[in-house]
Amino acid sequence: MILDGKKTAENLMKKVAEEVASIKETLSLGLILVGNNPASLVYVRNKQRACNDVGINVENYFFDENVTQKEILKTIDQCNKNPNIHGILVQLPLPSHLDETMIINSIDPDKDIDGLTLVNQGKLFNSMETIHPATPKGVMTLLQKYFIEISGKNVVVIGRSKLVGKPLAMLLLQKNATVTIAHSRTTNLKEVTKKADILVVAIGKPNFITADMVKKDAVVVDVGINKVEGKVVGDVNFNEVKEVASYITPVPKGVGPMTIASLLENIIICYKIQKSKRN
Ligand code: GUN
């Protein structure tokens, strides 16, 4: 069975749009992009479009590849201080001359819609209420919408990034899964993936997971977005694995739209946190 991220995300977007309409102020996102990494340009365009669709304003801060650290920090400081900007997003990756950790951590944690500041990561690590990174949040919501049991299950996450693998492992642990994080140095990967009741793949290698690596009736979630001969494909060989899996996300129309919808939800959460501190 297909885990329909597109349809699920559309329903979430409707709810977000209603909530945005009920808020008297105009919600605004400060969107910072450096350079012209082709994947980042696509992601940023999708985020702009989604904001537009639900009535969230976007302030674009687009910089040339060789912008200075100081200039970025100044922009973030201005966004932090601007009460009319409710969320700040720095599109990653940044060019190597910029200090990504320092830049991300200059964002006011209450405006950190990606949940990537050390403060919000620390809260997640401690199971405190906080803003969850959009992709893991979208994956969790999708599993929940399809009533997929997580407690006690063997969940294997392939990928250990701060955007996906690590925060997703934390969220799964909170739901009492037995979590394994595998990655590019894992030996005998197939032995590990074969044990997964739920397999989440975020490694950026097109069609990498084949049917022989998946346990019968496993739930397979594909976070990959790869371009092969002009076509977007995931990290999972969909046509093969769909015959073995009980549930599987397609690419496109799987995790991607869930990420975007989750990001929009995070903007509303950030707005509410800021409002509660104003009153
Ligand atoms: N680059 C790829 N995915 C993401 C994301 O979710 N957030 C940010 N800021 N950059 C990304």
Boltz pocket constraint, residues with backbone or C-beta under 6 A from the ligand:
constraints:
  - pocket:
      binder: B
      contacts: [[A, 43], [A, 89], [A, 90], [A, 91], [A, 92], [A, 93], [A, 114], [A, 134], [A, 135], [A, 163]]
      max_distance: 6.0
